[in-house]
Amino acid sequence: MKTMLHLLFRLGLVVLLAVLPAACKHKELCEDHSHMVTMRVRFDWSAAPEATPRTMVLHLFAPDGSHYNRYEFSSPEGGLIRVHTGSYGLQFHNGDMEHFVERGSRYDNYEVTTDARDLLATIGRGSAAPRPEDAKGQPVRFAPESIWAGCRDRFEVTAATDQEVTLVPAEVTDFYTVEIRQVENLDKTSEIGAALTGMAESYRPSSDSPAGGPVTLPIDLTRVDSHTLSASFAAFGHCFDTTQKHTLSIYTGDKVYFHFDVTAQLHEAEDPHHVRIVIDHLKLPEPGSAGMDTSIKDWDDNVVEEDINMN
């Protein structure tokens, strides 16, 4: 009888020890109030059917405006995220772009911009070149790639199952084309580049507008034929201040430069989101009239500054 009682006591102790961990674990789950949920994010491209984003980025901001989290989707259609329940401000744009910079830690100051760039990077010459007087202090930055973005001031994430949000990106960068016609001695010039002053530094989704101060954008020129140069690039827009001057500068490897005032072409463009800049004549120097070598220390004084006839 004593042996039987001893065996029963040991068996009861084993059962009690087996039950206790499960009971403790169950109690911890009951006290877990994190309320993380899975939510589907969908991007609706009806406002930009020709968009070609590589990835999409979503930023969530807390009710006080502070940054909560950043998510990046490998598909432009969106995907699933894990997020705490609560109220958020949403901002979104495409990602995976060269020289692309995100900055700002609050809903009202988050913006996208680009890296710094050498003024003469397009002809591999660094930054030492004459600049328009009013633009000497402007930062020099890369032109952005096309950006599609948007925002939503408030979205409530609940504990409901099958919760999702649909976001509609729209193109927020403007498109610029440059055409330089009747170029003399182009076939005798090996290196030629350009820069445009007074452009917007960044884009702010919360206000859907250009932001920052004026910057200068180096421009890669393409030789269309022996007498024509062209360029196409995106930008965050230009500073919509009627007093802001815009100069298109042309730089050659022979240390010759030209300044063209194109302010009117930007400010009076028929479509401010698709701006066309035209220069009707450019006379480049004959080879050997100036040279970027050890015997030439300064840029040639061959500079043109004039208004452009828009007719």
C-alpha positions in Angstrom: 0.0 0.0 0.0 2.8 2.4 0.8 4.5 1.7 -2.5 1.2 2.4 -4.3 0.7 5.7 -2.5 4.3 6.7 -3.4 3.7 5.9 -7.1 0.5 7.9 -7.1 2.2 10.9 -5.5 5.0 10.9 -8.1 2.5 10.5 -11.0 0.5 13.5 -9.7 3.6 15.6 -9.4 4.6 14.9 -13.0 1.1 15.9 -14.2 1.2 19.1 -12.2 4.6 20.1 -13.6 3.4 19.4 -17.2 0.3 21.6 -16.7 2.1 24.6 -15.1 4.2 25.8 -18.1 1.1 25.7 -20.3 -0.9 27.7 -17.8 1.9 30.3 -17.6 2.2 30.6 -21.4 -1.6 31.1 -21.7 -1.5 33.9 -19.2 1.3 35.7 -21.1 -0.8 35.6 -24.3 -3.8 37.1 -22.5 -1.6 40.0 -21.4 -0.3 40.7 -25.0 -1.9 44.0 -26.1 0.4 44.8 -29.0 -2.4 44.4 -31.6 -0.1 43.9 -34.6 -2.2 43.2 -37.7 -1.4 42.2 -41.3 -2.7 44.7 -43.8 -2.7 44.6 -47.6 -1.4 47.7 -49.5 -2.6 48.1 -53.1 -1.3 50.7 -55.5 -3.9 51.7 -58.1 -2.1 53.0 -61.3 -5.2 54.4 -63.0 -3.8 58.0 -62.6 -0.5 57.0 -64.2 -1.1 54.0 -66.5 2.3 54.5 -68.3 4.3 54.5 -65.1 7.3 52.2 -64.8 8.3 52.1 -61.1 10.8 49.4 -60.0 9.7 49.3 -56.4 7.2 51.3 -54.2 7.9 52.9 -50.8 5.3 53.6 -48.1 5.9 55.7 -45.0 3.6 55.7 -42.0 3.5 58.6 -39.6 2.0 58.6 -36.1 -0.9 61.1 -35.1 1.7 63.5 -33.7 3.4 63.6 -37.0 6.5 61.6 -36.1 7.7 58.9 -38.3 6.5 55.4 -37.5 7.9 53.0 -40.2 9.1 52.6 -43.7 8.0 49.8 -46.0 9.3 48.9 -49.5 7.5 46.7 -51.9 9.3 44.8 -54.6 6.1 44.9 -56.7 4.5 48.1 -57.9 1.2 46.5 -57.1 1.9 46.5 -53.4 1.9 43.7 -50.8 1.4 42.8 -47.2 2.7 44.7 -44.1 2.6 44.2 -40.4 1.5 47.2 -38.4 0.1 48.2 -35.0 -3.5 49.2 -35.0 -4.1 53.0 -34.8 -4.3 56.1 -36.8 -1.6 57.1 -39.4 -0.7 59.6 -42.0 0.5 57.8 -45.2 3.0 59.0 -47.8 4.2 56.9 -50.8 6.4 57.1 -53.8 8.5 54.8 -56.1 11.9 53.7 -55.0 15.1 51.9 -56.2 16.4 55.0 -58.0 19.9 56.2 -58.5 21.1 59.4 -56.6 17.7 59.4 -54.8 17.6 60.8 -51.2 14.8 60.6 -48.6 14.9 63.1 -45.8 12.8 64.5 -43.0 11.4 62.7 -39.9 7.8 64.2 -39.7 4.7 64.1 -41.9 5.0 67.8 -42.7 8.7 67.9 -43.5 9.4 64.6 -45.2 10.6 65.1 -48.8 12.6 63.5 -51.6 15.6 65.0 -53.3 18.8 63.9 -55.1 22.5 63.7 -54.4 25.0 66.5 -55.1 26.7 66.4 -58.5 29.7 68.2 -60.0 28.8 71.0 -62.3 30.8 69.7 -65.2 30.2 66.0 -64.6 28.6 65.6 -68.0 31.9 66.3 -69.6 34.1 64.8 -66.9 35.6 68.1 -65.8 34.7 68.6 -62.1 33.1 71.8 -60.9 35.5 74.7 -61.6 33.7 76.8 -64.2 32.1 80.2 -64.4 28.5 80.3 -63.2 25.8 82.9 -63.7 26.1 85.7 -61.1 22.8 85.1 -59.5 23.4 81.3 -59.2 26.9 81.2 -57.9 25.8 79.9 -54.5 23.2 77.4 -55.7 23.8 73.8 -54.8 24.4 71.5 -57.8 22.4 68.3 -57.8 21.4 65.4 -60.0 18.2 65.7 -62.0 15.7 63.1 -60.5 14.2 60.2 -62.3 10.5 60.2 -62.9 8.7 60.0 -59.5 5.1 58.9 -58.8 3.9 59.7 -55.4 0.9 60.7 -53.2 -0.3 60.9 -49.6 -3.3 60.4 -47.3 -3.6 62.6 -44.2 -5.3 60.0 -42.1 -6.0 56.2 -42.3 -7.2 54.0 -39.4 -5.7 50.6 -39.0 -8.1 48.4 -37.1 -8.0 44.8 -35.9 -10.5 43.8 -38.6 -9.6 40.9 -40.7 -8.9 41.3 -44.5 -8.1 45.0 -44.0 -6.5 46.8 -46.9 -5.7 50.3 -48.2 -5.7 51.4 -51.9 -3.3 54.2 -52.8 -3.3 56.1 -56.1 0.2 57.4 -57.2 0.4 60.3 -59.7 3.4 61.7 -61.5 4.9 64.5 -59.5 8.0 65.3 -61.5 7.9 67.7 -64.5 9.5 66.9 -67.8 11.9 69.3 -69.6 13.3 69.1 -73.1 16.1 71.3 -74.5 16.8 71.8 -78.2 19.9 73.8 -79.4 19.7 74.4 -83.2 22.1 75.8 -85.7 25.2 74.9 -83.8 28.4 75.9 -85.6 31.6 73.8 -85.2 29.8 71.1 -83.3 31.6 68.4 -85.3 34.8 70.0 -84.2 34.0 70.0 -80.5 34.6 66.8 -78.6 33.1 67.7 -75.2 30.0 69.8 -74.5 27.6 69.9 -71.6 25.0 72.2 -70.0 23.4 73.2 -66.7 20.1 74.8 -65.8 19.7 77.2 -62.8 16.9 78.0 -60.5 15.3 74.5 -60.3 13.4 73.2 -57.3 15.6 71.2 -54.9 13.0 68.6 -53.7 9.4 67.4 -53.6 7.2 67.3 -50.5 4.3 64.8 -50.6 2.4 66.4 -47.7 1.8 69.6 -49.7 2.2 68.0 -53.2 4.6 70.7 -54.2 8.2 71.5 -55.0 10.3 72.3 -51.9 13.7 73.5 -50.8 15.7 76.3 -52.3 16.8 76.8 -56.0 19.5 74.4 -57.3 21.4 74.0 -60.5 21.0 70.8 -62.6 23.8 69.6 -64.9 22.3 68.3 -68.2 23.6 65.6 -70.5 23.4 66.8 -74.1 22.9 64.4 -77.0 24.1 65.1 -80.5 21.1 64.8 -82.8 23.2 65.6 -85.9 26.1 67.8 -86.8 24.2 71.0 -86.0 21.7 70.1 -83.3 21.9 69.2 -79.6 19.1 68.0 -77.4 18.4 66.9 -73.9 15.5 65.4 -71.9 15.3 65.2 -68.2 12.9 65.2 -65.2 12.9 67.8 -62.4 10.9 68.7 -59.3 9.8 71.8 -61.1 11.3 75.3 -61.0 10.8 77.8 -58.1 7.5 79.4 -58.9 8.8 82.8 -58.0 8.4 85.4 -60.8 11.7 87.0 -59.6 13.6 83.7 -60.0 15.9 83.8 -63.0 16.8 80.7 -65.0 20.0 80.4 -67.0 20.9 77.7 -69.4 24.7 77.5 -69.5 26.7 75.7 -72.1 30.3 74.5 -71.3 32.8 73.0 -73.6 36.0 71.1 -73.1 37.9 74.1 -74.5 37.0 76.2 -71.5 34.4 78.3 -73.5 31.0 78.9 -71.9 27.7 80.6 -72.9 24.9 81.8 -70.7 21.4 82.0 -72.1 18.5 83.6 -70.1 15.6 81.2 -70.5 13.5 82.5 -67.7 10.5 83.4 -70.0 10.5 80.0 -71.6 10.0 78.4 -68.1 7.7 80.9 -66.6 5.5 81.3 -69.7 5.4 77.7 -70.8 2.1 76.6 -72.2 2.2 73.4 -70.1 4.2 73.9 -66.9 4.6 70.2 -66.5 6.2 69.7 -70.0 8.5 72.6 -70.6 10.4 73.1 -73.9 13.6 75.2 -74.0 14.9 76.2 -77.5 18.2 78.0 -78.4 18.2 79.0 -82.0 21.9 79.6 -82.6 25.2 78.7 -80.9 28.6 79.4 -82.4 31.2 77.2 -80.8 34.9 78.1 -81.1 37.2 76.8 -83.7 39.5 74.1 -82.4 42.6 75.5 -80.8 41.1 79.0 -80.1 41.1 78.0 -76.4 42.3 74.9 -74.7 41.8 73.0 -71.4 45.4 72.0 -70.9 48.3 72.9 -68.7 49.0 76.2 -70.6 45.5 77.5 -70.1 44.6 78.4 -66.5 41.3 80.3 -66.9 38.2 80.0 -68.9 38.0 81.9 -72.1 36.0 85.2 -72.1 33.8 84.0 -74.9 30.5 84.2 -73.1 27.1 85.1 -74.4 24.4 86.4 -72.1 21.1 87.3 -73.8 17.3 86.8 -73.7 15.9 84.1 -76.0 13.2 85.0 -78.6 10.2 82.8 -77.9 8.6 83.4 -81.3 
